[in-house]
């Protein structure tokens, strides 16, 4: 074999190897992006569950809290804004507002002993607490998936493939205010 033929075979072999590595990196990026989408879907499921609980909560409280209409309306408005939110940043902001209005509602509920003792309200409280925990876990899984994905598309050599195929950083689902970083504390 001649030197030029060996050099050509080595060059072709390296080219094939680079293509295979590129395909492997591309496939791993696609898998990570799909994991982020799945994680967001899990957050979305739990948020919808929370939204479904709120009308029942408001209806239960309405009979006892006739003169606290402003608080009830604020919860309903915040719920609708959260439902209408699109994108991670807008969703996080809407969730911040909803959490804040729910805290206000539960602070008012404390002033109504009969409402605190109501079976429906106690059941809703338990369900909401469970849902808040599920939201926290789903949010954590989403943010972990985003971190893995963003790290992958920013490191060499995956950043080259990511740049070539338009992979972009995903947003974290972050709570803005430190007081809102905790689930609402609801006590009956």
N, C-alpha and C positions, 0 to 999 in steps of 0.2 A: 504494500500500500504506500502510496505517496504521501508526503507530508501535507500537501494541500487537501487531499481527500480526508485525512484524519482530522485536519483543522475544520473542514466543512462538517464532518459528522459531529465533532464536539460542539460546534456552533449551533447546528440543528438540534442536538440533544439539549443544550442549554436553553434554546428557544422553547422547545417543548416543555421542559421543566418549568420555565417561567410562566408559560401559559397555564400549566396545571396548578401551580401555586396561586396564580391570579384567580383561577376558577374557584379554588378552595377558599380563598379569602372572600371573594364575592359571595359565595354560598353562605359562609358564616355570617357575613354582614346582613344578608337577607333573613337568615334565621333570627338574628338578634333584633332586627327591625320588627319582625313578626311577633317576637316575644314582647316587645314594647307595646305593640298594638293590642295583643291579648291582655296584657296587664292593665292597659287603659280600659278595655272592655270590662274587666272585673271591677275596677273602680266605678265605672258607669253603672253597673248592675246594682252595686251597693248604694250608690247615690239615688238611683231611682227607687229603691226600696225605702230609703229615708223620705223621699218626696211623697211616697204613697202613705206613709204613716202620719205625716203632718196634717192633712185635712181631718183625719179622725181625732187627732190630738186637739185641734182647734175646735171641732164640733163638741167634743167632750167638755172643754173648758168654757165654751160660749155660754152654756146655760148657767154656770156659776159666776161668770165674770162679765156680766152685761155692761158694766160701766168701764171695762178695760178694753174697749173696742179698738183703740189705737194700737195696742200691743198685738192683738189678734190680726189686725189688718197688716201690720208690719211683717209678721211671720208669713202670711199668705203672699205678700208682695215679694219678699225675699225668696220664697220657694219658687215662685214663677220665674224670677230672674235667674235662679240657679238652673231651672229646667231649660230656659232659653239660651243659656251660655254656650258658646262654642269655643273650642280650643282650650288647651290646658291652662294658660294664664287667666283667661276670662272665667273659666270654671272655678279655679282656685279663689279668685276674687269674689265670685258669687257665693261660694261655699263659706268664705269668711263672713260675709254679711248674714247668711242664713244661720250660721252658728251663733253669731251675736244676737240675732233676734230670738232664737230659741232660748238662749240664756236669759234674755229679758222676760220671756214668757214664763220660764220656770221660776224666776225670781218673784214674779207676780203670783204664781200658783201657791207659793209659800204662805201668802197672806190669806188663803182660803182653805181652812182645815177640812171642810166637807169635800172639796175638790181633791185635796191630797189623799183623802181616804176612799175616793170613788174607785170602784173595781176596774172600770174601763181605763181610768187615768193610770192606775197602778200597772195594768197590763201594757198599756201604751208606753209607759216609762220603761218597763223591762224590755220591751221590743226595741225601743229607740236606743237604749243603752247597748244592747246586743248589736244593733246595726252600726252604731258609732264605732264599736270595736272592730267590726268587719271592715268598715271604711278605712280605719287606721291601718289594718293589716294589708288591705288592697292597695292603699296609697304607698305603703312601704315597699311592697312587691313591685309596684309600678316604678317607683324611684330607683330601686335596685336594678331593674331591667334597663332603665334609661342610663344609669351610670355605666353599666357594662357595655351597652351599645355605644355611648358617647366616647368611652375610653378606647374602644376598638377602632372607631373611625378616626381617632386622633393619633394613633400610634403607628409607627413604621412597621411593616410596609403596607398595612391595611389602609392608611390614610391616602396612599397613592391610588389604590383601587376605589376607595370611597369618593375621592375627588373626581375620578374619571367617570363614575356612574351616578354622581349627584346625591350621594348619601349625606344628609344634613343632621346636625345635632338635634336631639329632641329636648323638649322643655321638661323640667322637673315640676311636680305638683307640690308647690310650697305654700305654707301658711305664712302670711305676712307678719301678723302681730304675735308677739310671744305669748300673750294671754290666750290666743286662739289655737295655740299648738297642742292644747289638751282637749279631750272630748268634753262636752258640756257636763257639768256636775249636776245631776238631777237627784234630789232627795225628797222622798215623801214620808 
